[in-house]
């Protein structure tokens, strides 16, 4: 059986319907290409889709909704919001209008440690002194901000501020030549610091960026910290630092996106697992897909855009592809981690969740948000059986550290044990001094990410997360490949304009780069209606500091601010 057999020279097969695949389909359809999107699941959205609990809606209500993660659309995202504002939902409204600002996030602590609320409006942060050209001012500014919430000894605060300032003022050569190959844990000298220092500035990166502090590169962590720092103060950002959708992600975004793409002529083939790419004379001649009933389909197209995650992409890279482009083979060494969500459907709202809560001392590195608090529709009347009144979404970022109840890492637990353990770890952070915020009786039901599957020896994950580790930039391919009609559009692709750690923003930029490469190939190397990319914000006052570092890097000298010790 064959699909798309009549060649027009403009047929594109997009393999995967996640953020990268849908973005590529969107840009290509707007430029007159004939696009078909192939997806192994029965729905679009990839890791960004909502997860609906089967058979839980009664009385005309929809099934209970959950999320793969906490779905933050951050202020330093530029590519993704541009796409959102091009998806209409009404004559005068777009999907971007369905984003609601989050007023704050909280660093919750276990035991007798006090938590720290962090406001997310620039005016609340009290940065009264303007940024100046003196790069050393950044050190004092960071130290002052950290000192406002004295979680660490003064010497550690000043040391950390200095190390972060080095990253903000490093030239590109040092970023990719030194910091990409330096581990974050060693760089911040966490081993000799206090337990709080290790948990906040070691474990914190695991919560925020799905990184492991002992394997993450300094460049990647620094890039994230810089983007967060500037965005919190409204620098280089046209929107609130943290926004979430005002409805389940699939209802607010993915479903309208698919509908819009269909209106542009995009076709969808769901339930198609891509199993092979056939190569001849330096081009992909066809793809082979398998349906749920076991039948196979030959996919013919002029151009192919692979938009599947890295762990699945490497299974497609057969010997012919690896020979034609060795960079594809290098992807075998990319590492992956688990960062999956669990939803608790509660009988009553929790007052302690005004925004995102990062449970710093949780062995499993939890981040939670009362997602439904930002949804416009009344929860009990819209979803479930009418008894659940709130959806509490929790992301588990560490599946390898033993927990509190069972003494086992999450991956060694049953799904039921994971649910009990996560709840207990949150209780340890929020139930203090007789104030019981989370009671067991509040739980109506729970739903662990369906990608987490019980196996013979613990759990397995059908959707692992790309983990940026030291040196991983060298293992990542470009959006264009050495195969003339194969392009890559996923978060493992090298992205240069904005952030490049695994996010929806990265997948969106990668897709834009894949489409630009395809357009160039389709037009004989000429630029034609290219897709726009957006540069990350860089503080102009620090351009001189980077120039100085560029000169020092060329001479083999360390960064001028890198003093190294407390």
RAJONOR-V716830 format. One record per backbone hydrogen bond with DSSP energy under -1.0 kcal/mol. NH is the residue of the N-H (numbers start at 1). CO is the residue of the C=O. Records with the same first field share a line. If there is no record, write none. Layout:
NH->CO  CO
This chain:
3->298
12->34
13->303
14->36
15->305
16->38
22->18
23->19
24->20
25->21
26->22
27->23
28->24
29->25
30->26
32->29
33->28
34->10
36->12
37->267
38->14
39->269
45->17
48->45
49->46
51->66
53->64
56->53
58->384
61->58
62->382
66->51
73->243
75->241
77->74
82->78
83->79
84->80
85->81
86->83
87->84
89->93
90->93
93->90
95->87
97->94
98->95
99->96
100->244
102->242
105->118
106->356
107->116
108->358
111->428
113->110
116->107
118->105
120->103
124->121
125->122
128->126
137->134
138->135
140->136
141->137
142->138
143->139
144->140
145->141
146->142
147->143
148->144
149->146
151->149
157->153
158->154
159->155
160->156
161->157
162->158
163->159
164->160
165->161
166->162
167->163
168->164
169->165
170->167
175->171
176->172
177->173
178->174
179->174
180->175
181->178
182->179
184->216
185->213
187->183
188->184
189->186
190->185
192->189
193->190
198->194
199->195
200->196
201->197
202->198
203->198
207->203
208->204
209->205
211->205
215->212
216->212
218->179  182
219->179
221->217
222->218
223->219
224->220
225->221
226->222
227->223
228->224
229->225
230->226
231->227
232->228
233->229
234->231
235->230
243->73
244->100
246->98
252->248
253->249
254->249
255->250
257->253
258->254
259->255
260->256
261->257
262->258
263->259
264->260
265->262
266->261
267->35
269->37
271->41
272->39
273->290
275->288
276->288
278->286
280->283
283->280
285->278
287->299
288->276
289->297
290->273
291->295
294->291
297->289
298->1
299->287
300->3
302->11
303->11
304->485
305->13
306->487
307->15
313->309
314->310
316->313
318->316
322->318
323->319
324->320
325->321
328->325
330->326
332->329
333->330
334->331
337->465
340->396
342->394
343->447
344->392
345->445
346->390
347->442
353->350
357->368
358->106
359->366
360->108  358
362->359
365->362
367->395
368->357
369->393
371->369
372->391
373->370
374->371
375->372
376->246
382->379
383->379
384->62
389->346
390->346
392->344
393->369
394->342
395->367
396->340
397->364  365
398->364
403->408
411->399
412->409
413->410
418->414
419->415
420->416
421->417
422->418
423->419
424->420
425->421
426->422
427->423
428->424
430->426
431->427
432->435
435->432
442->439
443->440
444->345
445->345
447->343
449->341
452->449
453->460
455->458
459->411
460->453
462->451
465->337
467->335
470->215
471->180
472->469
475->472
476->473
481->486
484->282
486->483
487->304
488->479
489->306
493->490
494->477
507->503
508->504
509->505
510->506
511->507
512->508
513->509
514->510
515->511
516->512
517->513
518->514
519->515
520->516
521->517
522->518
523->519
524->521
525->520
526->523
536->497
542->539
543->540
546->542
547->543
548->544
549->545
550->546
551->547
552->548
553->549
554->550
556->553
557->552
562->559
563->561
